[in-house]
Amino acid sequence: MVRSNLKVCLKYYLAIIRNTNRLDNKNCHETGFAVPLALGLGLVMIIVAASIIGRSQNDRDTTSLQRETNRALSVSEAGVIRVQSFLDRHKMLASKNLNQWSNTLNNLPLLQANCRLIDLTSARPQTGLFEDSTWIDLDNGDRNKGRYKIVDYQYQNGIGKLTVAGAIDAYNTNQNSANSTLRVEIPIGSESARISPPAVWATTFNLSANQKITGQIQAVACPQLPLADPDGIAGVDLNNIALISGVPSGQIIADPFTPLPLPKTAPNNAILLPAITSSITLPRANPGDIPDANGEYHYLVDLDSPSSKHSIKLQDIDRITINVAANQKINLYLKGNLDFGGSQTVNVNLTRPNLRIYGSSQTVKLIVKDTASITAFIHAPLADAQSISANPPNPNKNITGALWVKSWDSATSPNDIPIIQSGDWSDFGIAKIDQPSQISSISYWQRVGN
């Protein structure tokens, strides 16, 4: 294009010179005027031609730079995808800022990692590279495909704000020829928003292969599992852990960063109740227990004796009967231990628990034996549950609701009482607890200056 324009200019200039030479002597005075004009036009043509050539070179440079910048943008997009994938594999990091990632994994024991299927061998150095904003090659075998690095990651109010830079290097050098930086926002949802609370939650577990649980098992530390079970896989028989509310069969979540909720304190208006050692119906018609403004009843349950230290101790055919509608709740705040040691029945008329049993700092022991059948949410985060068995075995007798304790040990029990999860967070009177995060699709995308 430039050469053709230049040729036209030169032809025009030569034509002027030729026409000037053909002038006769009698037009000599006109010749003196035409020669400077021709030279001036020639100079203008040369300047125009040089300008066209310079602009063409600039256009080529701009096009090349734009192409490299687009390549750098593609690299930064690839970096975002890789970091998002990394967070999806290590969900516990998604709700923590970038400068906390290495420390989080360094505090995670190897056994804990095995339980959560985390490869600490590769995860720890990877987080170190991310925190140091180290450039990472997209392809270790070809440096020219570009590099990326995490500029920043901050978690705030359910959103992970990720900034990733991409770079294309000048060929066979370490100098960046083009850069591009992206800032994206990734919604980090809590699993508790879409699934039911755990059926069993404990700091430590020792489970038998025959333990039957319908719902999710949540642990603070990895459960001690039997070496073999009926389905040939080390651990709990997956056939005994049923599917509920989107929780995959056999899911055991161990999260050392989410401890059990602390014991709940009885409100000031709680009704003082003697230790429950025999059958009782709540609320009591005499003296006429009064609910709060929300229709809930609150009882502070005393000890049976200073030596026994039980707030609930039932045997044989003892019953606890709850006589309120499904939208009402009975809350028992215990001063001492729980012993469901007989074949008693506790509030089995409803499929959703309207009985809540909250242990205190003095509730350190829980016993469930024989053919006990219980519909309740039991929250005793400092209690050891070590005598859990059904004798004789009766699959129709179970704990319906949920049971959260310090430790759960059914390894030595030949016949386990099944646990069936029922109810949601509002039924339990416990604020939703963040569980392993759910990484959603990017909701915001912005290219920022370099």
Secondary structure, DSSP 8 states (H G I E B T S, - for coil): -HHHHHHHHHHHHHHHHHHHHT--GGGHHHHHHHHHHHHHHHHHHHHHHHHHHHHHHHHHHHHHHHHHHHHHHHHHHHHHHHHHHHHHHSGGGTTS-GGGHHHHHHTS-HHHHHHTT--HHHHHHHHHHHHTT--EES-TT-GGG-EEEEEEEEEETTEEEEEEEEEEE-TTSSSEEEEEEEEEEEEEEEGGGTS---SEEEEEEE--TT--EES-EEESS--B--S--TTSSSSS-GGGEE-BTTB-TT-EEE-TTS---------TT-EEE--B-S-EEES-TTTT----TTSEEEEEE--S-TTT-EEEEE-TT-EEEE-S-TT-EEEEEESSEEEE-SS-EES-S-SS--EEEE--TT--EEEE-TT-EEEEEEEEEEEEEEEE--SS--TT--EEEEEEEEEEE-TT-SS---EEE---HHHHT------SEEE----EEEEE--
